[in-house]
Amino acid sequence: MRDIAVKQPAWAGKGDMVHARTIEAKLPMLPLLVGRGPQPEGFVAHGLTVALVRDAKGRANWQGQDKADDAKDDAGTGLERLTIPDGRITVRDDKRSLNLVGSFMSDARGLRVDAAGKFHEAPARITLRGGRIADLPPDAPYPLRLELRSPLLNLAASGQSRGALNLKAMTLDIHATAPNLKYLDDVIEAGLFGTRAIDLKARVRHTGRDWHIERMTGSIGRSKLVAKADVLKREGRTKIDADMHFSAFDFDDLSDAEGKARAAAIEARIGPRVLPGTRINLAKVGPTDGVIRFRADRLLLEGSAFRSLSGVIRLEGKLLTLDDVVAGMSSGRMSGKVSIDQRGGAAHPILALDLAFQDGRLETLMGSRDATGPLRGRVVLKGTGDTIREALARADGRAGLLVRGGTVKRTFAAVLGQDLGKAIGAVLRDKEAEVPLRCLAIGFAARDGVLTPSPFLVETGISVGQGQGRLSLADERIALSIKGRSRDPSPLRLADPIQVGGTFSAPSLSAAGKPPGSKVGAGSVLSALGKSVGRALGLGKDKARADAAIPAALDCDRLGRQIL
């Protein structure tokens, strides 16, 4: 055949998709008779040019209609002989942001493709080398080597296919380095996200439309991992089954420079935040189901009590759950489950948390031994939002912690009981003296992101205290007031309750009746002493006190059942 031309589809623009001066092809008749389309066994072309085009939505001029039952179809091209002495190729792939121009040849020296152009506007060069295609049996091993070199991605893959250029049945060893995982995803199209720099090696098999990652090792930023995965295509859906093991893991490695810049801009606008602004909207998640079992032996979190993390991630369409979550901490562990539900076409996902804290220590949480004791906790919250922070800012539910059978500095216990005489005596005699911390029971009821104490009770060997106020998850502000009474009060009583204010990232404590965060000086101390002496002498206007509402002793078992 001479002067052969195949026009581009209308959406791909003008010109020819394929053009050749001459083509010689050897076609077996049986596939044509049974309706399977032409499958040439031999192909010789002179003056061949090929223009490959794919738009940003993934529509490609080289793809036919996918078959519903071809997931396991790994039949190759059946090509036994290929001769192209002077081929030219252009690639315009808007989905991959890849534009290339180059040559391809196939002769006695083998298959050779050399092309250069742009990858995301950065220089890029691709080379492909394959074995000689001449009298090659259809199922014979065929060697392949591919390299892509660019400042944004260096990718090397070598291995073999079953039959010449059979991309449906091949095994490859891959090594990829890039400043961001999303550049690798542009090539492999697995729906991955932006990260810090990657250096990954993997052995992969491609069978039909399925990918099998037999072993992957390497690093993402400071995080070191070993993984394996099966990615299957079934009935129009992608199904993932994977295991991931990190010897060290840094959450910051899962955010690229662009993401960190957005987070910095938000912090500059609203101030430092403790609750993460991690995006959880699943609207862009495609038809994907999966199970990922993960384990991180060591979390690289500076100043954090969290040490390790494990669990199972399950994705069923627009429902993502984290089951069997176990977070090891500097003391104790946290376990439970998390779900993100955006089914039914919802514009925003629902975040649900049910986490329990066990075997902890109060002194570890506080970072000092001013108060000690075994610590347990529970958080059950549900809210709607596109980020964790937004969802918690609208959350309903409850949270609580319980300490029983600990100790507390006598000075602090006296201040809790608003007993100035005992506080002064403790400082003068032995400021390191301790008394029992019989019960610390703090429960919060959450409604629309506002936590109110329900209850907030403390019992020590010499005092009992009760708290009230609110915590806001929306702006992370604290507004609590703690008042108490002494079991055997001295004549000098602190007139003003303890005030806790500030934010989650920078809490502050009042002193001597001043607002939280105020500077404590001689004047404020003298003022508090004056108030106390005046009250003891019956002078001044006495504020109505609610001491009767503070129980004399706490039933810690009952409170634990209530708040946990």
MOVEN-V969558 format. One record per residue. N is the residue number from 1. RES is the residue in one letter. PHI is phi as a letter, one per 20 degrees, with the letter a starting at -180 (999 if undefined). Layout:
n;res;phi
N;RES;PHI
N;RES;PHI
This chain:
n;res;phi
1;M;999
2;R;c
3;D;l
4;I;e
5;A;b
6;V;c
7;K;f
8;Q;f
9;P;f
10;A;g
11;W;f
12;A;e
13;G;o
14;K;e
15;G;n
16;D;d
17;M;f
18;V;c
19;H;b
20;A;b
21;R;f
22;T;b
23;I;c
24;E;c
25;A;c
26;K;d
27;L;d
28;P;f
29;M;e
30;L;g
31;P;g
32;L;f
33;L;f
34;V;e
35;G;m
36;R;e
37;G;n
38;P;f
39;Q;c
40;P;f
41;E;e
42;G;c
43;F;b
44;V;c
45;A;c
46;H;d
47;G;m
48;L;e
49;T;c
50;V;c
51;A;d
52;L;e
53;V;c
54;R;c
55;D;e
56;A;f
57;K;e
58;G;n
59;R;f
60;A;c
61;N;f
62;W;e
63;Q;d
64;G;e
65;Q;f
66;D;f
67;K;e
68;A;f
69;D;d
70;D;e
71;A;f
72;K;d
73;D;f
74;D;d
75;A;f
76;G;e
77;T;f
78;G;m
79;L;f
80;E;d
81;R;b
82;L;c
83;T;c
84;I;c
85;P;e
86;D;b
87;G;f
88;R;c
89;I;c
90;T;c
91;V;c
92;R;c
93;D;d
94;D;f
95;K;f
96;R;e
97;S;l
98;L;c
99;N;c
100;L;c
101;V;c
102;G;a
103;S;c
104;F;b
105;M;b
106;S;b
107;D;b
108;A;f
109;R;e
110;G;o
111;L;e
112;R;c
113;V;c
114;D;c
115;A;b
116;A;c
117;G;r
118;K;c
119;F;c
120;H;l
121;E;m
122;A;e
123;P;g
124;A;b
125;R;c
126;I;c
127;T;c
128;L;c
129;R;c
130;G;c
131;G;f
132;R;f
133;I;d
134;A;b
135;D;l
136;L;e
137;P;g
138;P;g
139;D;d
140;A;f
141;P;f
142;Y;c
143;P;f
144;L;c
145;R;b
146;L;c
147;E;c
148;L;c
149;R;d
150;S;b
151;P;g
152;L;e
153;L;a
154;N;d
155;L;c
156;A;c
157;A;c
158;S;b
159;G;r
160;Q;b
161;S;d
162;R;e
163;G;n
164;A;f
165;L;l
166;N;e
167;L;f
168;K;e
169;A;b
170;M;b
171;T;c
172;L;c
173;D;d
174;I;c
175;H;c
176;A;c
177;T;c
178;A;a
179;P;f
180;N;b
181;L;f
182;K;f
183;Y;f
184;L;f
185;D;f
186;D;g
187;V;e
188;I;e
189;E;l
190;A;d
191;G;m
192;L;e
193;F;c
194;G;f
195;T;b
196;R;f
197;A;g
198;I;d
199;D;b
200;L;c
201;K;c
202;A;b
203;R;d
204;V;c
205;R;c
206;H;d
207;T;c
208;G;m
209;R;d
210;D;e
211;W;d
212;H;c
213;I;e
214;E;f
215;R;a
216;M;c
217;T;c
218;G;q
219;S;b
220;I;c
221;G;m
222;R;e
223;S;e
224;K;d
225;L;c
226;V;c
227;A;b
228;K;b
229;A;a
230;D;d
231;V;d
232;L;d
233;K;d
234;R;b
235;E;l
236;G;m
237;R;c
238;T;e
239;K;c
240;I;d
241;D;c
242;A;b
243;D;c
244;M;c
245;H;c
246;F;d
247;S;f
248;A;b
249;F;b
250;D;c
251;F;g
252;D;f
253;D;f
254;L;e
255;S;c
256;D;e
257;A;f
258;E;f
259;G;f
260;K;f
261;A;f
262;R;f
263;A;f
264;A;f
265;A;f
266;I;f
267;E;f
268;A;f
269;R;e
270;I;d
271;G;n
272;P;g
273;R;c
274;V;e
275;L;f
276;P;f
277;G;e
278;T;f
279;R;f
280;I;c
281;N;f
282;L;d
283;A;g
284;K;e
285;V;f
286;G;f
287;P;f
288;T;c
289;D;c
290;G;a
291;V;c
292;I;c
293;R;e
294;F;c
295;R;b
296;A;c
297;D;f
298;R;b
299;L;e
300;L;e
301;L;c
302;E;f
303;G;m
304;S;d
305;A;e
306;F;f
307;R;d
308;S;b
309;L;b
310;S;b
311;G;r
312;V;c
313;I;e
314;R;c
315;L;c
316;E;c
317;G;m
318;K;d
319;L;d
320;L;d
321;T;c
322;L;d
323;D;d
324;D;l
325;V;f
326;V;c
327;A;d
328;G;f
329;M;c
330;S;g
331;S;b
332;G;n
333;R;b
334;M;d
335;S;b
336;G;q
337;K;b
338;V;c
339;S;c
340;I;c
341;D;d
342;Q;c
343;R;f
344;G;m
345;G;m
346;A;f
347;A;f
348;H;c
349;P;e
350;I;d
351;L;e
352;A;c
353;L;d
354;D;b
355;L;c
356;A;d
357;F;d
358;Q;c
359;D;m
360;G;e
361;R;c
362;L;f
363;E;f
364;T;f
365;L;f
366;M;f
367;G;m
368;S;b
369;R;d
370;D;f
371;A;b
372;T;c
373;G;q
374;P;f
375;L;c
376;R;c
377;G;b
378;R;b
379;V;c
380;V;c
381;L;c
382;K;b
383;G;b
384;T;d
385;G;r
386;D;e
387;T;c
388;I;g
389;R;f
390;E;f
391;A;f
392;L;f
393;A;f
394;R;c
395;A;e
396;D;d
397;G;q
398;R;b
399;A;b
400;G;a
401;L;b
402;L;c
403;V;c
404;R;b
405;G;m
406;G;d
407;T;c
408;V;b
409;K;g
410;R;g
411;T;g
412;F;f
413;A;f
414;A;f
415;V;f
416;L;g
417;G;f
418;Q;l
419;D;d
420;L;f
421;G;f
422;K;f
423;A;f
424;I;f
425;G;f
426;A;f
427;V;f
428;L;f
429;R;e
430;D;b
431;K;f
432;E;e
433;A;f
434;E;c
435;V;c
436;P;f
437;L;d
438;R;f
439;C;a
440;L;c
441;A;c
442;I;c
443;G;d
444;F;c
445;A;e
446;A;d
447;R;b
448;D;l
449;G;n
450;V;d
451;L;d
452;T;d
453;P;g
454;S;a
455;P;d
456;F;c
457;L;c
458;V;c
459;E;c
460;T;d
461;G;f
462;I;c
463;S;b
464;V;c
465;G;c
466;Q;b
467;G;d
468;Q;b
469;G;p
470;R;a
471;L;c
472;S;d
473;L;f
474;A;f
475;D;d
476;E;l
477;R;d
478;I;d
479;A;b
480;L;c
481;S;c
482;I;c
483;K;c
484;G;b
485;R;b
486;S;e
487;R;f
488;D;c
489;P;f
490;S;e
491;P;f
492;L;e
493;R;d
494;L;f
495;A;f
496;D;d
497;P;f
498;I;f
499;Q;d
500;V;d
501;G;c
502;G;n
503;T;c
504;F;g
505;S;e
506;A;b
507;P;f
508;S;c
509;L;c
510;S;e
511;A;b
512;A;l
513;G;m
514;K;e
515;P;f
516;P;g
517;G;n
518;S;f
519;K;f
520;V;e
521;G;c
522;A;f
523;G;f
524;S;f
525;V;f
526;L;f
527;S;f
528;A;f
529;L;f
530;G;f
531;K;f
532;S;f
533;V;f
534;G;f
535;R;f
536;A;f
537;L;e
538;G;m
539;L;e
540;G;m
541;K;e
542;D;e
543;K;f
544;A;f
545;R;d
546;A;d
547;D;g
548;A;f
549;A;f
550;I;e
551;P;f
552;A;f
553;A;b
554;L;d
555;D;e
556;C;f
557;D;f
558;R;f
559;L;f
560;G;f
561;R;f
562;Q;f
563;I;d
564;L;d
